[in-house]
């Protein structure tokens, strides 16, 4: 399916938000996620199902100043 990840259209085989985080190689414990504009906490990612055209944000904290 095609989704929008951080503003970029991508193809994914992931069915859920947690599977997408893993598929993209992120550390699940150190990222924040949103699906279609709504924050999704880590414990709820497995139940957050993706659909074609979904808008997903995966954000990592940045160091510096």
C-alpha positions as CSV (number, residue, x, y, z in Angstrom):
1,X,0.0,0.0,0.0
2,X,1.1,3.6,-0.4
3,X,1.2,6.0,2.5
4,X,2.6,9.4,3.3
5,X,5.5,9.1,5.8
6,X,6.8,12.4,7.1
7,X,5.5,14.2,3.9
8,X,6.9,11.6,1.4
9,X,4.9,9.0,-0.5
10,X,6.2,5.5,0.2
11,X,5.2,1.9,-0.5
12,X,5.0,-0.3,2.6
13,X,4.0,-3.8,3.5
14,X,3.3,-2.9,7.1
15,X,-0.3,-3.3,8.3
16,X,0.1,-1.5,11.6
17,X,1.9,1.5,12.9
18,X,4.3,-0.5,15.1
19,X,5.2,-2.7,12.1
20,X,6.0,0.4,10.1
21,X,8.2,1.7,12.8
22,X,10.1,-1.6,12.8
23,X,10.1,-1.8,9.0
24,X,11.8,1.6,8.7
25,X,14.5,0.7,11.3
26,X,13.5,3.0,14.1
27,X,13.9,2.3,17.8
28,X,10.3,2.0,19.0
29,X,11.2,3.4,22.4
30,X,12.7,6.6,21.2
31,X,10.3,7.9,18.6
32,X,6.9,9.6,18.7
33,X,4.2,8.7,16.2
34,X,1.1,10.2,14.7
35,X,-1.5,8.7,12.3
36,X,-3.6,11.0,10.2
37,X,-2.8,13.9,12.5
38,X,-3.5,12.2,15.8
39,X,-0.7,11.2,18.3
40,X,-0.5,7.4,18.8
41,X,1.3,6.4,22.1
42,X,3.6,3.4,21.9
43,X,1.2,0.9,23.7
44,X,-1.4,1.6,21.0
45,X,0.7,1.3,17.9
46,X,0.0,-2.4,17.3
47,X,-3.8,-1.6,17.2
48,X,-3.3,1.5,14.9
49,X,-3.9,-0.1,11.5
50,X,-2.6,1.6,8.3
51,X,-4.7,2.1,5.2
52,X,-3.9,3.2,1.7
53,X,-3.3,6.9,1.7
54,X,-2.7,7.2,5.5
55,X,-0.6,10.1,6.7
56,X,2.1,9.0,9.2
57,X,4.7,11.0,11.2
58,X,7.6,9.3,12.9
59,X,9.6,11.8,14.9
60,X,12.9,11.3,16.7
61,X,14.3,13.6,19.3
62,X,17.3,15.7,18.1
63,X,20.3,16.8,20.1
64,X,21.9,20.1,19.8
65,X,21.1,23.7,20.3
